[in-house]
């Protein structure tokens, strides 16, 4: 069997690690990127190899978006081509509107939005035949962007983060119109709270406490996000493009109830 090839950014821990392993289990060789922890990235690489795939590791800090292109070039050269890109790397900054500052705003937009756009741009150049956008692929290509449930709902405690995830949602829609005729689908996965280091949890902590604002009353597992991405990366997902799939345990549908309770509490306090 000819193995497919994938790049997964932010692959050293959490959701990114789970994605890389899941893709390896289903016939992909993988290149992963990490920002700061080479040791954690190596753990992912070891798990990918144990799952049957080759794995290559690259350092990438998207706060300097111009570095994305050369990293993609190197990864594609090692993999021997590119079928799937999973843009997963991102950063979380908790800032309300009164706390916003220009330096932080620029950094989070560079990492979460501009860096992702530059990454995808270079990856697609490798995915279309001979880098020619007028040509269609003979085999399916996939671009999958990990956004957040905050792509679709607001959180005033995470204003900057929410802004960047809305930007990514718009990017996915625009790219899907551009690339789908070239046999490259573009979709987003929008996770809710997941048991990952960025949320202060390990993967096994998903049900450590009851979460009454989430209908399933627990956090998500990284493997659950990875499973959704594995489907979007597969041939079976060829009729799905321009979509943003919310994988959040029902948080989005419960958000109006939570907002109503918040307003009631706020008015009572006032």
N, C-alpha and C positions, 0 to 999 in steps of 0.2 A: 504494500500500500504506500502510495506517495503521501508523505505527511504535508499538511498545510503549514503555513508560517504566520506567526503573529508577533506583534510588539505590544507589550503591556506596560504603560508608564505607572509609576508609583507602585512597583511590584514587590517591594521589600517586606511589607507587612499587610495585615488586615485584608481588605477587599481585594487589593491588587495581587497579593499572594494567592488567595483562593482562586482568582480568575486564572492566573498562570497555571496552577496545578490542574484546574478543571479542563482547560484547553489542552494541556498535555495528555490528560487521560483520554481525550477524544481526538487524538491524531494530529496535534500541532507541535511543532518546534517553536520555542518562544524566546524572544529577547525581552528582558525586563530592565527598567530604569529605577534608580534610587536617588535620593537627594543627599543623605548624610550617612546612612549606616550600611557600609559594605558587608558587614558581618550578617546582618539580617537579610540582605539581598542574597548572600551565599546560601542561607538556609532555604530560601525560596528555590534557588537554582538546584539545590540537592533534591528537594521534593519533586521538582519538575522532572529531573532525570530519573528519579525512582518511579515516576508515573509513565516513563517511556519516551520522554521528549528530550531533545537537546535544549540547552539554555545558555544564553549569553547575557552578561551583566554590563550595564553602562551607567555611569554617574550622569545625572541630568538635574540641573537646578533651573526651573522654568521662570524664576525671577529675573533671569537673563534670557528672554525668549529667543534671541538670536542663536543660542547654543542648540536649539532643538534640531535644526536641519542637519548639522554634521553628525549628531548622534543617530538620527534615523538612517543616514547614509551608511554609517558603519554597521549598524544592526542589520540592515537589508543585505549588505555585502556578506556578512557572516551567515545569515539565514539562507541566502540564495534566492531571495524574492520576498514578496510581502502580499499576503492574502487578507489579513485581519489586523486592524489597529484598534486597540482599546485605550482611549485617553482617560486615564483614571487619576493621575497625579493632581493634587490640589492642596489648598491650605484653608484652615478655618481661622477666622478672626472674629471675635465677639465684640462688636461695636454698635452702639446706638447712634442715632443721628447727631446728638450733641457732642459725641466723642470722636467723630470722624476727623482724621488728619490726612493731608495730601500724600505723605510718604507711604503710610500704610495702605491707602486706597490704591496708589499706583502699584504697590507690590502685589496685592491680592489680585488685581486685575491682570497683571503680567502673568502670574502663575495660573490662575483659574480660567482666564478667558483668552488673553492675547497669546500666551504660551501655547495653550491648547490649539488655537487657530493656526499658529505657525507650524506646530507639530503635524497637524492634519494636512496642511498644504504640502509639506515635503513628502509625507507618506503617500499621498495620492499621486504625486509625480512618479513614484515607484510602482504604484498599483495599476496605472493605465499603461497600455503598450507603448514602449519607447518614450515614455514621458509625454505622449501626445494626447491632449485632452479631447481631441476629436475622435479618438479611437475607443472602442468598447473592449472590455476584457472578455476572454473566451471562457474563463472560470469566474465564479462569483467572488466579488470583493466585499469586505465589510468594514465599516467605520462605526464604532460604538463609543459613545461618550458617557461617562459616569457623571451625572449631574447631582441632583438632590431633590427630595420632595419639596424643598424650598424654591425649586424652579417654578412651582405651581401655587404655593401658599406663602404668605408673608410672616415674618418673624421680626419684630422691631428690635429684638436683642441682637440680631445677626444681620444688620442692614447691609453692610458691605458684602458679606458672603452671599446673601440672597440676591443682591444685584448681579454678582458674577454668574450665579447659576441661571438667572433669567437670560443673561447674555448667551450662555452656552445653549440654552433651549432654542433661541433664535438662530444660532449658528447651525444647529442640527437641521432645522426646517429648511433653511436656505441651501445648505449643502445637499440635502436629499433631492431637491429639484435639479440641481446641477449634475449630480453624480449618478443618480439612479438610471438614466438612459445609457450610462456607460457600464452597466452591470455591477455597480457598487452601491449597496444600500447604506444609508446613514440613519442611525437611531440612537436614542438615549435611554439609559436606565437611571431612574430617579429614586435612590434609596431613602428610606426613613432612617430612624436611629438603628445603627448596627453595632454589634459588639466588636469594636476595633480600638486600637491604641489611641486614635484621634479623639475617641469618645471616652477614654479612660478605662477601657475594658479589654479583656482577652476574649477570644472567640467562645470560650466555654462559659462566659458570664452572661449570655444572652437572656437567661431567665432567672438571674440572681435576685431580682426584686420585681414586685408587681408594678406595672406601668398602667395606671387607670386611664390615661389619655390615649392609649393605643388599644384599639379593639381586641387584638390578640393578646394584649396584656404582657408583652415581652419585647425585648429588642430583637432585631434580626440577626441571623447568622451570616458571616461572610460567604459561606457556601451557598446560601439561598440567592444571594446577589449573583454569584458566579454561575449558578445554574441558569438563570435568566439570560445572562450574557452568552453562555455557551449555546443556547438556542438561537439567539440573534446572529451568532457567528456561523451557524450551520446552513446547509443548503435548504433545509426546511423553512427557513425564514425569508425566502426570496421575495415574498409578496408583502413584506413588512418594511416600510421605509418612511422617514419623516416622523416617526412615532417617538413618544417619550413614555416609557412604561414605568409606572409608579410601583415600587416594591417596598411597602412601608407598613405592613400589618394593619392597614386601614386608617393610618394617621390622617391622610388627606380627607377622607370622607367624614372623619370625626372632628376635623378642624373647626367647622362652623359652630359645633356645640361647645368646644373649648373657648372659642372667641366670645361666644355669648356669655359663658360663665365669667370670663375675664372682664367683659364690659360691666356685668352686674356687680362684680366685686369692686371694680374701679369706681362705679357710681356710688356704691354704699360707703366706700372710704371717703369719697368727696363730700 
